[in-house]
Amino acid sequence: MFVAMNRFKITLGREQDFIAIWKKRESYLDGVPGFQDFHLLQGPSNEEFSLFASHSVWESRKAFEDWTHSEAFRKAHAGAGAAQGIYLGHPNLELFESVVG
C-alpha cells in the first residue's frame, strides 16, 4: 500500500469554501489503475490557519507515479490555484509506503 497526502493551510474563515471546492471537483480517479481510496480530512485550526489533508491510497508507489503523469491527473488539477485567498501557500506533499500490515 502507498499513501499520498497533501497538507493544506487554509485561511481562517474560508474552510467551507475549501470544502465546497473539493465536493464539486471531478477527481477523475475512477478507473485509474492502482487507485484504492480517497478522503479529505479536516485537522486543527490555530490563530493562523486551518489544516486539511487530502489522503489517497494506492496499491503501489508506481501506480501513484503513473497517475501523476496521466491525462486524468492533468484534468483533475486544471483549475488548481483558481480560488484566490483560500490557500496559504502551496500544499505540502507527503508520501508514505506501508511497511507493516
C-alpha positions in Angstrom: 0.0 0.0 0.0 1.1 3.5 -0.8 -0.4 6.7 0.7 -0.1 10.2 -0.8 -1.1 13.2 1.4 -1.3 16.8 0.6 -1.4 19.1 3.6 -3.2 22.4 3.0 -3.1 25.6 5.2 -6.4 27.3 4.7 -7.2 30.9 5.5 -9.3 31.2 8.7 -13.0 31.6 7.8 -12.6 30.0 4.3 -12.8 26.4 5.4 -16.3 25.9 4.0 -15.2 27.4 0.6 -12.3 25.0 0.5 -14.6 22.0 1.4 -17.0 23.1 -1.4 -14.3 23.2 -4.0 -13.4 19.5 -3.1 -17.1 18.4 -3.1 -17.7 19.9 -6.6 -14.3 18.8 -8.0 -14.1 16.0 -10.5 -11.2 13.8 -9.4 -11.0 11.6 -12.5 -9.8 8.8 -10.2 -12.5 6.2 -11.0 -10.8 3.6 -13.1 -7.3 4.8 -12.6 -5.1 1.6 -12.3 -4.0 1.1 -8.7 -6.2 3.7 -7.1 -7.9 2.5 -4.0 -9.4 5.2 -1.8 -9.6 9.0 -1.2 -10.5 11.2 1.8 -10.3 14.9 2.5 -9.5 15.3 6.2 -10.0 18.4 8.3 -7.5 19.0 11.1 -7.0 21.5 13.8 -7.1 25.3 13.4 -4.8 27.8 15.1 -4.5 31.5 15.1 -3.0 31.5 11.6 -4.8 28.8 9.6 -6.9 25.7 9.4 -5.2 22.4 8.4 -6.6 20.0 5.9 -5.1 16.9 4.2 -6.1 15.1 1.1 -5.4 11.4 1.6 -5.2 8.9 -1.4 -4.4 5.3 -1.1 -2.8 3.4 -3.9 -1.7 -0.2 -4.5 1.9 0.9 -5.1 4.2 3.9 -5.5 4.4 3.1 -9.2 0.6 3.3 -9.6 0.6 6.8 -7.9 3.5 8.0 -10.0 1.9 6.7 -13.2 -1.3 8.7 -12.3 0.8 11.9 -11.8 1.9 11.6 -15.4 -1.6 10.8 -16.8 -4.3 12.8 -18.6 -6.6 12.1 -15.6 -4.1 13.9 -13.3 -3.9 16.9 -15.7 -7.7 17.2 -15.9 -8.2 16.9 -12.2 -5.7 19.7 -11.5 -6.6 22.0 -14.4 -8.3 24.6 -12.1 -5.9 24.4 -9.2 -5.0 27.7 -7.7 -8.0 29.5 -9.2 -9.5 30.1 -5.7 -7.7 33.2 -4.5 -7.4 33.9 -0.8 -8.3 30.4 0.3 -4.8 28.8 0.3 -1.9 30.0 2.4 1.0 28.8 0.3 1.3 25.6 -1.7 0.2 22.3 -0.4 2.9 20.1 1.3 3.0 16.7 -0.4 3.9 13.7 1.9 4.4 10.2 0.6 4.2 7.0 2.7 4.9 3.3 1.9 3.3 0.6 4.1 6.0 -1.3 6.0 3.7 -3.4 8.3 0.2 -4.6 7.6 
